[in-house]
Amino acid sequence: MKQHLPAPSELLGGRAPGFASVDIDANGVVHRWMDLADRGNYLEAGERAAELLRGEASDLRLVAVYLVGWFVDRGAPALPELLACVDIAIGDGERTATSVATARARDSAMEWLFRAVGDRAAFQTAQRDEVWDAWLQDITPEHIAEIAARSEAISARCPGGTDALHKLVRWARNKLGPAAERARKMATGPEVSTPAPFAPPPVRGWDEPETEDTREYEENERVADTAIVRDAPALASLREKLRAFEVLLARGQLDRAAVVARDIQGILAAFDPIVYLPALLGRYARLLSDSFVEIESHWQEADSARWQILTQFYRADLAGFIDE
């Protein structure tokens, strides 16, 4: 995959600890690039910030914009070097000679940086696409340990973004690391067969620890997704278009992203679940067809009090509805 941005060691190597400052006169350009990143154009904003950092610029907010773009470009394995760059940029965190306005701007930059990185991490965790799979292949236990250690050092000296940074560490420990370990085991173990359907566990936050049920559900869902792609070329094509839209949006190629988005909107407007999800819905359609006469007779009771009570029970507690 093409890499758009240089590594911090290449761009900022050789600068002394604590090199980052806040230049109030640069507010206009800084806010423009931060706004560009907030609209999803991480790589373009990162490239713009990197152009200024190649010169004499040292504004911490520009460093933050560049690092978010670099994280989007390189992924989770880049987090240790990203945090190392922050560590060097803020130095010892001395604030005695710093104005209140400058201190607030530094804290705001750190909060913006770690929130943006966390949002991207949460997005990829939910997507579980080829980008997520690449992260899992490259991440190591040493990466996780370094992320935690550097985050702790940064938090001790810079209060800005502490909550978001701690959340990022929890994600690395509770989600990224365990998922990478499972991926390694699956790569070396026997082929996993498609499991029987079961009820999903409660939804958890992207940075919360996984239970055995959560891990089993996610792995089985991944296997089911693979089967669906094999059975449904239409779904595979739609996924490619969704990924293309995300890539183009991240690059700032909005004219091309608009073309893809219009095509996707047309697909969604005429969406036929049976065409796109035959492996998921095919068995249901067959079973319903086999028992339709009996099922239809009960549908005629849909206005009865008993039907309404059963419907409430079904919506409130699916597991209990099945077991009773």
C-alpha positions as CSV (number, residue, x, y, z in Angstrom):
1,M,0.0,0.0,0.0
2,K,1.3,3.4,-0.9
3,Q,2.4,5.4,2.1
4,H,1.7,9.1,1.9
5,L,3.5,10.6,4.8
6,P,7.1,10.4,6.1
7,A,7.7,8.8,9.5
8,P,8.3,11.2,12.5
9,S,11.9,10.1,12.6
10,E,12.4,11.3,9.1
11,L,10.3,14.6,9.4
12,L,11.2,15.7,12.9
13,G,14.4,13.7,13.7
14,G,17.2,15.7,15.3
15,R,14.9,18.2,17.1
16,A,15.6,18.7,20.7
17,P,13.1,17.5,23.4
18,G,10.4,20.1,24.0
19,F,10.7,21.6,20.5
20,A,7.0,22.1,20.0
21,S,5.5,25.5,20.7
22,V,2.2,27.3,20.0
23,D,2.3,30.1,17.5
24,I,-0.8,32.3,18.0
25,D,0.0,34.0,14.6
26,A,-0.4,30.6,12.9
27,N,-4.0,30.1,14.2
28,G,-5.6,30.6,10.7
29,V,-3.6,27.9,8.9
30,V,-3.7,25.5,11.9
31,H,-7.4,25.7,12.3
32,R,-7.8,25.2,8.5
33,W,-5.9,21.9,8.5
34,M,-7.5,20.7,11.7
35,D,-11.0,21.4,10.2
36,L,-9.9,19.5,7.1
37,A,-8.9,16.5,9.2
38,D,-12.2,16.7,11.2
39,R,-14.1,16.4,7.9
40,G,-12.3,13.1,7.2
41,N,-9.5,14.3,5.0
42,Y,-6.8,13.1,7.3
43,L,-4.1,12.4,4.8
44,E,-4.4,15.7,2.9
45,A,-4.4,17.6,6.2
46,G,-1.4,15.6,7.4
47,E,0.5,16.3,4.2
48,R,-0.2,20.0,4.5
49,A,1.0,20.0,8.1
50,A,4.1,18.0,7.1
51,E,5.0,20.6,4.4
52,L,5.2,23.3,7.1
53,L,7.0,21.1,9.6
54,R,9.7,20.4,7.0
55,G,10.6,24.1,7.4
56,E,11.0,26.0,10.7
57,A,7.4,25.5,11.9
58,S,7.1,23.8,15.3
59,D,3.5,24.4,16.3
60,L,2.2,21.5,18.4
61,R,-1.1,21.7,16.7
62,L,0.6,21.1,13.3
63,V,2.4,18.2,14.8
64,A,-1.0,16.8,16.0
65,V,-2.5,17.1,12.5
66,Y,0.5,15.5,10.9
67,L,0.5,12.6,13.4
68,V,-3.3,11.9,12.9
69,G,-2.7,11.7,9.2
70,W,0.3,9.4,9.8
71,F,-1.7,7.1,12.0
72,V,-4.4,6.8,9.3
73,D,-1.7,6.2,6.8
74,R,0.3,3.5,8.8
75,G,-2.2,2.1,11.3
76,A,-1.9,0.7,14.8
77,P,1.7,-0.5,14.5
78,A,2.7,3.1,14.1
79,L,1.3,4.1,17.6
80,P,4.6,3.6,19.5
81,E,6.5,5.9,17.2
82,L,3.6,8.4,17.2
83,L,3.6,8.5,21.0
84,A,7.5,8.8,21.0
85,C,7.1,11.8,18.8
86,V,4.6,13.4,21.2
87,D,7.0,12.5,24.1
88,I,9.8,14.4,22.4
89,A,7.6,17.3,21.3
90,I,6.3,18.2,24.7
91,G,9.6,17.7,26.5
92,D,9.5,17.9,30.3
93,G,6.1,19.6,30.3
94,E,7.5,22.7,32.1
95,R,4.8,25.4,32.2
96,T,6.2,28.1,34.5
97,A,7.1,30.3,31.6
98,T,4.1,29.5,29.5
99,S,1.1,31.8,29.3
100,V,-2.4,30.5,30.1
101,A,-3.5,30.8,26.5
102,T,-0.5,28.8,25.3
103,A,-1.0,26.1,27.9
104,R,-4.6,25.8,26.9
105,A,-3.7,25.6,23.2
106,R,-1.2,22.8,24.0
107,D,-3.7,20.8,26.0
108,S,-6.4,21.3,23.3
109,A,-3.9,20.0,20.7
110,M,-3.2,16.9,22.7
111,E,-6.9,16.3,23.4
112,W,-7.7,16.7,19.7
113,L,-4.9,14.3,18.7
114,F,-5.8,11.5,21.0
115,R,-9.5,11.8,20.4
116,A,-9.0,11.7,16.6
117,V,-6.7,8.6,16.9
118,G,-9.2,7.0,19.3
119,D,-12.0,7.6,16.9
120,R,-10.1,6.1,14.0
121,A,-9.1,3.1,16.2
122,A,-12.8,2.6,17.2
123,F,-13.9,2.8,13.5
124,Q,-11.4,0.2,12.3
125,T,-12.3,-2.1,15.3
126,A,-15.9,-2.0,14.2
127,Q,-15.1,-2.4,10.5
128,R,-12.9,-5.5,10.8
129,D,-11.9,-5.2,7.2
130,E,-8.6,-5.8,5.4
131,V,-7.1,-2.7,7.2
132,W,-7.9,-4.2,10.6
133,D,-6.5,-7.6,9.4
134,A,-3.3,-5.9,8.4
135,W,-3.0,-4.2,11.8
136,L,-3.4,-7.6,13.5
137,Q,-0.7,-9.2,11.4
138,D,1.8,-6.5,12.3
139,I,1.0,-5.7,15.9
140,T,3.2,-7.4,18.6
141,P,3.1,-7.7,22.4
142,E,6.1,-5.3,22.4
143,H,4.0,-2.7,20.6
144,I,1.2,-3.0,23.2
145,A,3.7,-2.7,26.1
146,E,5.4,0.4,24.5
147,I,2.0,2.1,23.8
148,A,1.1,1.7,27.5
149,A,4.6,2.9,28.8
150,R,4.8,5.9,26.6
151,S,1.2,6.9,27.3
152,E,1.8,6.8,31.0
153,A,4.9,9.0,30.6
154,I,3.0,11.5,28.5
155,S,0.1,11.6,30.9
156,A,2.4,12.4,33.8
157,R,3.7,15.5,32.1
158,C,0.8,16.8,29.9
159,P,-2.8,16.8,31.2
160,G,-4.2,17.5,27.8
161,G,-6.1,14.5,26.3
162,T,-5.4,12.3,29.3
163,D,-8.8,10.6,29.3
164,A,-8.7,9.9,25.6
165,L,-5.1,8.6,25.9
166,H,-6.1,6.2,28.7
167,K,-9.0,5.0,26.6
168,L,-6.6,4.3,23.8
169,V,-4.4,2.3,26.1
170,R,-7.4,0.2,27.2
171,W,-8.2,-0.4,23.6
172,A,-4.7,-1.6,22.8
173,R,-4.7,-3.9,25.8
174,N,-8.3,-5.2,25.7
175,K,-9.1,-5.2,22.0
176,L,-6.0,-4.9,19.7
177,G,-3.6,-7.2,21.6
178,P,-6.1,-10.0,22.2
179,A,-7.4,-9.8,18.6
180,A,-3.8,-10.0,17.2
181,E,-3.1,-13.0,19.4
182,R,-6.3,-14.8,18.2
183,A,-5.4,-14.0,14.6
184,R,-1.9,-15.6,15.1
185,K,-3.5,-18.7,16.6
186,M,-6.0,-19.0,13.8
187,A,-3.3,-18.6,11.2
188,T,-1.4,-21.5,12.6
189,G,-4.3,-23.7,13.8
190,P,-6.8,-25.9,12.0
191,E,-9.5,-24.4,9.7
192,V,-12.5,-23.1,11.6
193,S,-15.8,-24.6,10.6
194,T,-19.0,-22.5,10.4
195,P,-20.7,-22.6,13.9
196,A,-24.4,-23.0,14.7
197,P,-26.2,-19.7,15.2
198,F,-26.4,-18.2,18.7
199,A,-27.5,-15.0,20.4
200,P,-24.9,-12.2,20.4
201,P,-23.5,-10.9,23.7
202,P,-24.3,-7.5,25.1
203,V,-22.7,-4.6,23.1
204,R,-19.5,-3.3,24.7
205,G,-17.5,-0.2,24.3
206,W,-14.6,-0.3,21.8
207,D,-12.0,-0.1,24.5
208,E,-13.7,-2.5,27.0
209,P,-12.4,-5.9,27.9
210,E,-13.8,-8.8,25.9
211,T,-15.5,-11.8,27.5
212,E,-15.2,-15.3,26.2
213,D,-18.8,-14.9,24.7
214,T,-17.7,-11.7,23.0
215,R,-14.7,-13.3,21.4
216,E,-16.6,-16.3,20.3
217,Y,-19.3,-14.2,18.8
218,E,-16.9,-12.0,16.9
219,E,-14.9,-14.9,15.5
220,N,-18.0,-16.7,14.4
221,E,-19.3,-13.6,12.9
222,R,-16.0,-13.2,10.9
223,V,-16.4,-16.8,9.6
224,A,-20.0,-16.1,8.7
225,D,-19.0,-12.9,6.9
226,T,-16.5,-14.9,4.8
227,A,-19.1,-17.4,3.8
228,I,-21.5,-14.6,2.8
229,V,-18.9,-13.0,0.5
230,R,-18.3,-16.4,-1.2
231,D,-22.1,-16.9,-1.7
232,A,-22.9,-13.3,-2.7
233,P,-20.8,-11.6,-5.4
234,A,-23.1,-8.6,-5.1
235,L,-22.1,-8.1,-1.5
236,A,-18.4,-8.5,-2.3
237,S,-18.8,-5.8,-4.9
238,L,-20.7,-3.5,-2.5
239,R,-17.9,-3.9,0.1
240,E,-15.3,-2.9,-2.5
241,K,-17.3,0.2,-3.3
242,L,-17.7,1.1,0.4
243,R,-13.9,0.7,0.9
244,A,-13.2,2.8,-2.2
245,F,-15.4,5.6,-0.9
246,E,-13.6,5.6,2.4
247,V,-10.1,5.7,0.7
248,L,-11.1,8.5,-1.7
249,L,-12.6,10.5,1.2
250,A,-9.5,10.1,3.3
251,R,-7.4,11.2,0.4
252,G,-9.5,14.3,-0.2
253,Q,-10.5,13.2,-3.7
254,L,-14.1,14.4,-3.2
255,D,-15.0,14.4,-6.9
256,R,-14.3,10.7,-7.2
257,A,-15.8,10.0,-3.8
258,A,-19.0,11.7,-4.9
259,V,-19.2,9.3,-8.0
260,V,-18.9,6.2,-5.7
261,A,-21.3,7.6,-3.2
262,R,-24.0,8.2,-5.8
263,D,-23.6,4.6,-7.0
264,I,-23.8,3.3,-3.4
265,Q,-26.9,5.3,-2.7
266,G,-28.6,3.8,-5.7
267,I,-27.8,0.3,-4.5
268,L,-29.2,1.1,-1.0
269,A,-32.4,2.5,-2.5
270,A,-33.1,-0.7,-4.3
271,F,-31.5,-3.0,-1.7
272,D,-32.7,-6.6,-1.8
273,P,-31.4,-8.5,1.3
274,I,-31.8,-11.9,-0.4
275,V,-29.5,-10.9,-3.2
276,Y,-26.8,-9.6,-0.9
277,L,-27.2,-11.9,2.1
278,P,-28.3,-15.3,0.8
279,A,-26.2,-17.3,3.3
280,L,-27.9,-15.3,6.2
281,L,-31.5,-15.3,5.0
282,G,-31.7,-18.4,2.7
283,R,-32.4,-20.9,5.5
284,Y,-35.0,-18.5,7.0
285,A,-36.7,-18.3,3.6
286,R,-36.8,-22.0,3.1
287,L,-38.1,-22.7,6.6
288,L,-40.8,-20.1,6.2
289,S,-41.8,-21.5,2.9
290,D,-42.1,-25.0,4.3
291,S,-44.3,-23.9,7.2
292,F,-46.1,-20.9,5.6
293,V,-49.7,-22.2,5.9
294,E,-49.3,-22.7,9.7
295,I,-47.4,-19.4,10.2
296,E,-49.9,-17.4,8.2
297,S,-52.8,-18.6,10.3
298,H,-51.1,-17.1,13.4
299,W,-50.4,-13.9,11.6
300,Q,-54.1,-13.4,11.4
301,E,-54.0,-13.0,15.2
302,A,-51.7,-10.0,15.0
303,D,-54.4,-7.7,16.5
304,S,-55.1,-9.9,19.5
305,A,-54.0,-9.1,23.1
306,R,-52.0,-12.3,23.3
307,W,-50.1,-11.4,20.1
308,Q,-49.2,-8.0,21.5
309,I,-48.0,-9.5,24.8
310,L,-45.9,-12.0,23.0
311,T,-44.5,-9.2,20.8
312,Q,-43.5,-7.2,23.9
313,F,-41.8,-10.3,25.4
314,Y,-40.0,-11.0,22.2
315,R,-38.7,-7.4,21.9
316,A,-37.7,-7.2,25.6
317,D,-35.9,-10.6,26.0
318,L,-35.2,-12.6,22.9
319,A,-33.3,-15.3,24.8
320,G,-36.1,-15.8,27.3
321,F,-38.7,-15.7,24.5
322,I,-36.9,-18.7,22.9
323,D,-36.3,-20.7,26.1
324,E,-39.7,-20.4,27.7
